[in-house]
Amino acid sequence: MKKFLLEIHQVPDNILDEYLSYWQEYTVPKKTVLSEKDKTESYLYFVQEGIQKAYFLNDEKQHILFFSYAPSFSGLMESFLTQNPSKYHLETITSSRFLRISYKNHEKQIRKHRELETLFRIFIEKILVGLMERHHQLLAHNIETRFKTFAKRSPHLFQLVAQKDIASYLRIDATNFSKLYNSVQI
C-alpha cells in the first residue's frame, strides 16, 4: 500500500508510516455486503485481494457503477468523504482481503498532515478525471467501442465477474453483450 500511495504523491516516510499504522486488516467471503444504501460509509478500503462491485437497485435490478480490485481503494467515496448516507451498495464478488481505516482516523491524520491532504486531493482529482472519462464513454461511444475499451483495460474480469454484471457496467443489454462476447476477440 505504501508504494501505491507514493505513486500518487511523495510523502515523508515518518508521516506515511504513522498514517498506515491506523489501517487494519479485514477479510470477508464473497457476496458480503460491505456498505448499504441509506447507511453512512464508515471505512475507506484498500483492496489487497478480491473483486468488489458498487451498484444501485432500480426495480430490483442491479445497475453496476464500478468494480474495484487490487491494488486500489474501494468504498463508497461520496458517503465516506461527506459522512452522509449513500445511495449505493458495495458488495464483494469474490472473497476479499483489505486494509481499512475508519473515517475518524483518516480525518484526524489528514487534518494533522498537510502532505496527506495533498495526496488525497490528487487522488480525488484522478477519480474525477476517471468519472468524466466514464461519462464520455457511456454517452459518446457505441456498445462495441465500450466493450472493446473494457476488454483492453480489464480483460481478467471476464473470467472473474458474471457477464450480467459487466453488461450492466457497460450499459449493454444481455443479448447484445453475449453477441459481442462471442464475436470480439478479447
Backbone as CSV, one residue per row, in Angstrom:
resi,resn,N_x,N_y,N_z,CA_x,CA_y,CA_z,C_x,C_y,C_z
1,MET,0.827,-1.188,0.000,0.000,0.000,0.000,0.875,1.257,0.000
2,LYS,1.981,1.186,0.704,2.865,2.344,0.775,3.333,2.738,-0.623
3,LYS,3.732,1.760,-1.411,4.184,2.011,-2.789,3.064,2.650,-3.606
4,PHE,1.849,2.142,-3.462,0.684,2.673,-4.176,0.478,4.152,-3.842
5,LEU,0.542,4.493,-2.560,0.337,5.877,-2.138,1.457,6.787,-2.630
6,LEU,2.690,6.307,-2.571,3.822,7.124,-3.011,3.804,7.376,-4.519
7,GLU,3.139,6.507,-5.270,2.990,6.744,-6.715,1.995,7.873,-6.981
8,ILE,1.121,8.134,-6.033,0.178,9.255,-6.162,0.874,10.561,-5.808
9,HIS,1.583,10.552,-4.663,2.256,11.774,-4.192,3.303,11.384,-3.151
10,GLN,4.466,12.001,-3.234,5.535,11.732,-2.277,5.190,12.339,-0.919
11,VAL,5.270,11.479,0.110,5.005,11.892,1.491,6.188,11.384,2.325
12,PRO,6.700,12.189,3.248,7.805,11.713,4.100,7.455,10.394,4.797
13,ASP,8.456,9.528,4.911,8.252,8.195,5.494,7.612,8.226,6.870
14,ASN,8.056,9.112,7.725,7.526,9.121,9.093,6.029,9.449,9.102
15,ILE,5.600,10.353,8.231,4.180,10.713,8.161,3.374,9.566,7.567
16,LEU,3.873,8.993,6.493,3.158,7.893,5.848,3.099,6.669,6.760
17,ASP,4.178,6.378,7.444,4.176,5.238,8.374,3.167,5.440,9.504
18,GLU,3.091,6.667,10.016,2.097,6.961,11.058,0.684,6.746,10.517
19,TYR,0.413,7.273,9.324,-0.904,7.112,8.712,-1.229,5.634,8.490
20,LEU,-0.278,4.893,7.963,-0.517,3.471,7.668,-0.722,2.641,8.926
21,SER,-0.227,3.116,10.051,-0.398,2.373,11.311,-1.869,2.310,11.738
22,TYR,-2.707,3.180,11.196,-4.133,3.186,11.533,-4.950,2.207,10.681
23,TRP,-4.359,1.684,9.633,-5.069,0.753,8.755,-5.057,-0.642,9.365
24,GLN,-6.211,-1.330,9.298,-6.341,-2.672,9.878,-6.727,-3.675,8.802
25,GLU,-6.259,-4.890,8.971,-6.621,-5.951,8.027,-8.077,-6.334,8.219
26,TYR,-8.717,-6.673,7.108,-10.133,-7.038,7.126,-10.372,-8.005,5.976
27,THR,-10.915,-9.180,6.272,-11.154,-10.215,5.266,-12.612,-10.641,5.320
28,VAL,-13.236,-10.786,4.145,-14.642,-11.195,4.078,-14.837,-12.192,2.938
29,PRO,-15.855,-13.064,3.067,-16.155,-14.003,1.977,-16.872,-13.307,0.824
30,LYS,-16.999,-14.032,-0.274,-17.720,-13.485,-1.427,-19.177,-13.227,-1.058
31,LYS,-19.782,-12.313,-1.785,-21.181,-11.906,-1.613,-21.455,-11.259,-0.255
32,THR,-20.438,-10.623,0.306,-20.609,-9.867,1.548,-20.947,-8.428,1.192
33,VAL,-22.014,-7.905,1.746,-22.355,-6.502,1.547,-21.538,-5.695,2.552
34,LEU,-20.613,-4.904,2.023,-19.743,-4.093,2.873,-20.432,-2.798,3.281
35,SER,-21.215,-2.251,2.361,-21.896,-0.981,2.605,-23.269,-1.041,1.958
36,GLU,-24.248,-0.428,2.619,-25.620,-0.468,2.121,-26.164,0.923,1.850
37,LYS,-27.137,0.959,0.950,-27.858,2.191,0.665,-28.462,2.719,1.978
38,ASP,-28.487,4.026,2.089,-29.046,4.736,3.241,-28.223,4.595,4.521
39,LYS,-27.026,4.019,4.415,-26.105,3.946,5.551,-24.875,4.791,5.209
40,THR,-24.238,5.300,6.227,-23.047,6.122,6.031,-21.805,5.239,6.020
41,GLU,-20.967,5.459,5.009,-19.725,4.687,4.861,-18.770,5.054,5.981
42,SER,-18.377,4.069,6.764,-17.508,4.303,7.914,-16.039,4.069,7.611
43,TYR,-15.746,3.370,6.515,-14.372,2.962,6.220,-13.974,3.277,4.787
44,LEU,-12.694,3.532,4.640,-12.044,3.554,3.339,-11.259,2.257,3.266
45,TYR,-11.397,1.545,2.163,-10.752,0.245,1.988,-9.624,0.342,0.972
46,PHE,-8.587,-0.441,1.205,-7.553,-0.649,0.198,-7.588,-2.126,-0.146
47,VAL,-7.872,-2.441,-1.394,-8.040,-3.834,-1.819,-6.676,-4.492,-1.986
48,GLN,-6.477,-5.574,-1.269,-5.267,-6.372,-1.418,-5.539,-7.611,-2.268
49,GLU,-6.775,-8.083,-2.201,-7.148,-9.293,-2.935,-8.661,-9.317,-3.090
50,GLY,-9.124,-9.768,-4.265,-10.555,-9.907,-4.494,-11.120,-8.807,-5.382
51,ILE,-12.416,-8.955,-5.675,-13.129,-8.018,-6.546,-14.432,-7.623,-5.863
52,GLN,-14.770,-6.336,-5.976,-15.998,-5.809,-5.406,-16.767,-5.045,-6.481
53,LYS,-18.051,-4.838,-6.225,-18.871,-4.029,-7.130,-19.703,-3.054,-6.316
54,ALA,-19.857,-1.861,-6.873,-20.767,-0.867,-6.313,-21.945,-0.782,-7.258
55,TYR,-23.149,-0.679,-6.695,-24.344,-0.678,-7.536,-25.489,0.019,-6.834
56,PHE,-26.506,0.340,-7.627,-27.776,0.793,-7.058,-28.852,-0.117,-7.627
57,LEU,-29.969,-0.175,-6.952,-31.088,-1.005,-7.384,-32.180,-0.125,-7.967
58,ASN,-32.742,-0.577,-9.077,-33.893,0.075,-9.693,-34.818,-1.037,-10.159
59,ASP,-36.012,-1.095,-9.617,-36.945,-2.189,-9.898,-36.292,-3.550,-9.649
60,GLU,-35.564,-3.633,-8.527,-34.901,-4.866,-8.086,-33.763,-5.312,-9.009
61,LYS,-33.372,-4.483,-9.961,-32.274,-4.807,-10.868,-31.042,-4.012,-10.460
62,GLN,-29.894,-4.707,-10.398,-28.643,-4.035,-10.064,-28.117,-3.267,-11.278
63,HIS,-27.667,-2.046,-11.025,-27.009,-1.219,-12.036,-25.607,-0.936,-11.499
64,ILE,-24.609,-1.541,-12.146,-23.243,-1.500,-11.648,-22.596,-0.155,-11.954
65,LEU,-22.029,0.465,-10.916,-21.321,1.734,-11.063,-19.831,1.531,-11.305
66,PHE,-19.230,0.632,-10.525,-17.806,0.353,-10.711,-17.448,-0.979,-10.084
67,PHE,-16.290,-1.484,-10.520,-15.646,-2.645,-9.912,-14.367,-2.142,-9.268
68,SER,-13.990,-2.729,-8.147,-12.695,-2.412,-7.544,-11.942,-3.717,-7.325
69,TYR,-10.628,-3.629,-7.457,-9.762,-4.794,-7.293,-8.349,-4.306,-7.018
70,ALA,-7.501,-5.219,-6.563,-6.137,-4.862,-6.146,-5.295,-4.372,-7.317
71,PRO,-4.410,-3.467,-7.061,-4.294,-2.619,-5.876,-5.055,-1.320,-6.093
72,SER,-6.065,-1.090,-5.314,-6.817,0.164,-5.432,-7.619,0.393,-4.155
73,PHE,-8.113,1.619,-4.054,-9.034,1.924,-2.976,-10.423,1.430,-3.347
74,SER,-11.237,1.194,-2.339,-12.627,0.837,-2.543,-13.433,1.473,-1.421
75,GLY,-14.715,1.491,-1.627,-15.624,2.091,-0.664,-16.549,3.042,-1.395
76,LEU,-17.550,3.489,-0.720,-18.495,4.442,-1.308,-17.999,5.833,-0.945
77,MET,-17.167,6.366,-1.820,-16.424,7.596,-1.539,-17.317,8.785,-1.216
78,GLU,-18.427,8.923,-1.947,-19.280,10.097,-1.708,-19.816,10.090,-0.287
79,SER,-20.092,8.909,0.235,-20.588,8.796,1.604,-19.448,8.921,2.611
80,PHE,-18.320,8.285,2.324,-17.171,8.348,3.227,-16.689,9.787,3.395
81,LEU,-16.539,10.502,2.294,-15.992,11.858,2.343,-16.952,12.864,2.974
82,THR,-18.241,12.703,2.738,-19.227,13.662,3.254,-19.850,13.222,4.569
83,GLN,-19.707,11.934,4.897,-20.351,11.329,6.061,-21.867,11.495,6.015
84,ASN,-22.395,11.382,4.793,-23.840,11.347,4.564,-24.217,9.952,4.090
85,PRO,-25.473,9.546,4.268,-25.893,8.223,3.793,-25.687,8.077,2.284
86,SER,-25.337,6.864,1.889,-25.070,6.571,0.484,-26.349,6.195,-0.259
87,LYS,-26.316,6.355,-1.565,-27.399,5.910,-2.441,-27.092,4.528,-3.009
88,TYR,-25.952,3.967,-2.632,-25.430,2.777,-3.306,-25.126,1.650,-2.323
89,HIS,-24.807,0.500,-2.899,-24.372,-0.679,-2.156,-22.959,-1.025,-2.620
90,LEU,-22.172,-1.620,-1.743,-20.860,-2.153,-2.093,-20.819,-3.593,-1.614
91,GLU,-20.507,-4.491,-2.537,-20.561,-5.927,-2.242,-19.347,-6.621,-2.832
92,THR,-18.862,-7.646,-2.122,-17.752,-8.426,-2.660,-18.288,-9.423,-3.687
93,ILE,-17.575,-9.542,-4.790,-17.900,-10.551,-5.814,-17.147,-11.833,-5.485
94,THR,-15.911,-11.675,-5.048,-15.088,-12.806,-4.630,-14.682,-12.587,-3.172
95,SER,-14.146,-13.614,-2.550,-13.560,-13.418,-1.220,-12.560,-12.290,-1.341
96,SER,-12.516,-11.440,-0.340,-11.694,-10.240,-0.455,-10.912,-9.977,0.820
97,ARG,-9.718,-9.458,0.602,-8.832,-9.088,1.704,-8.482,-7.610,1.530
98,PHE,-8.654,-6.864,2.605,-8.472,-5.413,2.580,-7.571,-4.965,3.714
99,LEU,-7.127,-3.732,3.574,-6.751,-2.904,4.700,-7.844,-1.856,4.755
100,ARG,-8.214,-1.413,5.941,-9.239,-0.379,6.036,-8.917,0.576,7.179
101,ILE,-9.414,1.796,6.995,-9.226,2.830,8.003,-10.576,3.485,8.266
102,SER,-10.839,3.799,9.515,-12.093,4.466,9.864,-12.049,5.919,9.406
103,TYR,-13.222,6.485,9.216,-13.312,7.897,8.841,-12.636,8.766,9.903
104,LYS,-12.890,8.469,11.153,-12.341,9.262,12.258,-10.814,9.298,12.203
105,ASN,-10.188,8.143,12.020,-8.726,8.089,11.979,-8.170,8.719,10.708
106,HIS,-8.843,8.489,9.600,-8.412,9.093,8.333,-8.466,10.620,8.431
107,GLU,-9.574,11.132,8.904,-9.761,12.582,9.001,-8.755,13.197,9.975
108,LYS,-8.507,12.517,11.070,-7.530,13.008,12.055,-6.144,13.145,11.418
109,GLN,-5.748,12.155,10.647,-4.433,12.194,10.006,-4.361,13.234,8.885
110,ILE,-5.433,13.364,8.123,-5.477,14.351,7.034,-5.368,15.764,7.611
111,ARG,-6.053,16.014,8.718,-6.002,17.341,9.354,-4.629,17.623,9.979
112,LYS,-3.982,16.573,10.431,-2.694,16.722,11.103,-1.541,16.947,10.111
113,HIS,-1.637,16.317,8.937,-0.513,16.325,7.992,-0.938,16.865,6.628
114,ARG,-0.452,18.041,6.308,-0.765,18.674,5.020,-0.371,17.772,3.845
115,GLU,0.717,17.012,3.967,1.179,16.135,2.887,0.154,15.051,2.557
116,LEU,-0.535,14.546,3.576,-1.582,13.546,3.345,-2.799,14.191,2.695
117,GLU,-3.118,15.405,3.102,-4.226,16.121,2.475,-3.943,16.328,0.984
118,THR,-2.718,16.669,0.653,-2.334,16.844,-0.753,-2.429,15.525,-1.501
119,LEU,-1.945,14.449,-0.888,-2.022,13.129,-1.514,-3.470,12.797,-1.867
120,PHE,-4.383,12.985,-0.933,-5.776,12.612,-1.178,-6.491,13.603,-2.098
121,ARG,-6.060,14.844,-2.130,-6.606,15.783,-3.124,-6.231,15.315,-4.524
122,ILE,-4.977,14.914,-4.709,-4.534,14.409,-6.018,-5.289,13.136,-6.370
123,PHE,-5.467,12.254,-5.394,-6.218,11.016,-5.621,-7.654,11.324,-6.057
124,ILE,-8.305,12.254,-5.389,-9.686,12.604,-5.731,-9.746,13.273,-7.105
125,GLU,-8.727,14.042,-7.451,-8.657,14.609,-8.806,-8.621,13.496,-9.848
126,LYS,-7.842,12.454,-9.580,-7.756,11.315,-10.514,-9.106,10.612,-10.627
127,ILE,-9.819,10.489,-9.513,-11.164,9.897,-9.554,-12.078,10.748,-10.421
128,LEU,-12.023,12.060,-10.252,-12.868,12.954,-11.043,-12.567,12.836,-12.534
129,VAL,-11.299,12.801,-12.890,-10.923,12.640,-14.300,-11.450,11.305,-14.819
130,GLY,-11.319,10.252,-14.034,-11.831,8.938,-14.432,-13.343,8.937,-14.616
131,LEU,-14.057,9.620,-13.729,-15.519,9.707,-13.854,-15.926,10.462,-15.116
132,MET,-15.208,11.528,-15.424,-15.508,12.280,-16.651,-15.270,11.413,-17.884
133,GLU,-14.196,10.648,-17.871,-13.919,9.745,-18.999,-15.008,8.680,-19.105
134,ARG,-15.433,8.150,-17.977,-16.508,7.135,-17.985,-17.796,7.722,-18.554
135,HIS,-18.170,8.919,-18.141,-19.369,9.563,-18.698,-19.231,9.760,-20.197
136,HIS,-18.066,10.191,-20.625,-17.835,10.375,-22.054,-18.004,9.060,-22.804
137,GLN,-17.422,7.986,-22.282,-17.541,6.678,-22.937,-19.003,6.250,-23.041
138,LEU,-19.750,6.420,-21.960,-21.148,5.999,-21.972,-21.996,6.818,-22.945
139,LEU,-21.699,8.091,-23.055,-22.508,8.973,-23.900,-22.029,9.040,-25.346
140,ALA,-20.734,8.913,-25.573,-20.191,9.144,-26.916,-19.838,7.876,-27.685
141,HIS,-19.667,6.767,-26.990,-19.219,5.548,-27.668,-20.357,4.550,-27.851
142,ASN,-20.293,3.829,-28.948,-21.287,2.775,-29.172,-20.938,1.558,-28.314
143,ILE,-21.824,0.577,-28.288,-21.640,-0.565,-27.383,-20.379,-1.365,-27.717
144,GLU,-20.047,-1.489,-28.997,-18.857,-2.255,-29.360,-17.588,-1.550,-28.869
145,THR,-17.524,-0.245,-29.007,-16.369,0.509,-28.534,-16.253,0.410,-27.020
146,ARG,-17.370,0.520,-26.296,-17.339,0.383,-24.838,-16.846,-1.003,-24.438
147,PHE,-17.343,-2.019,-25.135,-16.941,-3.389,-24.850,-15.442,-3.569,-25.073
148,LYS,-14.934,-3.097,-26.219,-13.510,-3.260,-26.542,-12.624,-2.483,-25.576
149,THR,-13.044,-1.297,-25.194,-12.269,-0.493,-24.234,-12.170,-1.217,-22.897
150,PHE,-13.289,-1.761,-22.431,-13.293,-2.511,-21.175,-12.407,-3.752,-21.293
151,ALA,-12.519,-4.472,-22.415,-11.733,-5.694,-22.623,-10.237,-5.393,-22.621
152,LYS,-9.860,-4.261,-23.154,-8.452,-3.872,-23.186,-7.966,-3.469,-21.792
153,ARG,-8.786,-2.730,-21.056,-8.402,-2.214,-19.738,-8.438,-3.300,-18.649
154,SER,-9.439,-4.169,-18.681,-9.634,-5.137,-17.587,-10.002,-6.528,-18.107
155,PRO,-9.169,-7.134,-18.957,-9.541,-8.433,-19.546,-9.742,-9.543,-18.507
156,HIS,-9.014,-9.477,-17.393,-9.125,-10.516,-16.371,-10.515,-10.584,-15.744
157,LEU,-11.277,-9.497,-15.792,-12.601,-9.507,-15.168,-13.588,-10.409,-15.906
158,PHE,-13.350,-10.666,-17.186,-14.251,-11.557,-17.926,-14.258,-12.964,-17.330
159,GLN,-13.168,-13.359,-16.679,-13.092,-14.687,-16.074,-13.581,-14.701,-14.623
160,LEU,-13.715,-13.536,-14.017,-13.990,-13.469,-12.582,-15.332,-12.844,-12.214
161,VAL,-15.926,-12.123,-13.162,-17.161,-11.378,-12.886,-18.255,-11.899,-13.817
162,ALA,-19.462,-12.024,-13.298,-20.595,-12.501,-14.110,-20.818,-11.572,-15.306
163,GLN,-21.133,-12.168,-16.448,-21.371,-11.374,-17.653,-22.480,-10.349,-17.448
164,LYS,-23.496,-10.697,-16.685,-24.603,-9.759,-16.458,-24.114,-8.508,-15.733
165,ASP,-23.114,-8.667,-14.838,-22.569,-7.515,-14.121,-21.734,-6.635,-15.047
166,ILE,-20.933,-7.255,-15.890,-20.133,-6.474,-16.845,-21.058,-5.765,-17.826
167,ALA,-22.079,-6.468,-18.297,-23.046,-5.854,-19.218,-23.717,-4.654,-18.555
168,SER,-24.097,-4.776,-17.299,-24.710,-3.664,-16.576,-23.745,-2.491,-16.472
169,TYR,-22.501,-2.767,-16.119,-21.491,-1.717,-16.010,-21.317,-0.971,-17.335
170,LEU,-21.331,-1.714,-18.436,-21.137,-1.124,-19.763,-22.421,-0.555,-20.355
171,ARG,-23.542,-0.752,-19.675,-24.856,-0.312,-20.161,-25.180,-0.946,-21.517
172,ILE,-24.988,-2.284,-21.545,-25.291,-3.068,-22.743,-26.285,-4.149,-22.331
173,ASP,-27.371,-4.316,-23.071,-28.327,-5.366,-22.695,-27.682,-6.741,-22.889
174,ALA,-28.218,-7.733,-22.199,-27.608,-9.061,-22.136,-27.451,-9.719,-23.506
175,THR,-28.435,-9.567,-24.379,-28.365,-10.185,-25.714,-27.218,-9.595,-26.522
176,ASN,-27.128,-8.279,-26.555,-26.041,-7.629,-27.293,-24.681,-7.928,-26.663
177,PHE,-24.635,-8.001,-25.351,-23.380,-8.322,-24.687,-22.916,-9.711,-25.091
178,SER,-23.826,-10.672,-25.096,-23.491,-12.056,-25.472,-22.974,-12.108,-26.914
179,LYS,-23.610,-11.372,-27.804,-23.139,-11.332,-29.207,-21.727,-10.747,-29.284
180,LEU,-21.495,-9.669,-28.572,-20.163,-9.064,-28.567,-19.119,-10.002,-27.949
181,TYR,-19.479,-10.619,-26.860,-18.566,-11.516,-26.179,-18.138,-12.668,-27.091
182,ASN,-19.069,-13.157,-27.900,-18.784,-14.271,-28.802,-18.136,-13.852,-30.112
183,SER,-18.161,-12.569,-30.457,-17.634,-12.146,-31.742,-16.359,-11.293,-31.655
184,VAL,-16.147,-10.611,-30.539,-14.973,-9.757,-30.393,-13.877,-10.524,-29.687
185,GLN,-12.692,-10.517,-30.272,-11.571,-11.217,-29.660,-11.072,-10.434,-28.451
186,ILE,-10.976,-11.126,-27.337,-10.525,-10.496,-26.093,-9.058,-10.814,-25.866
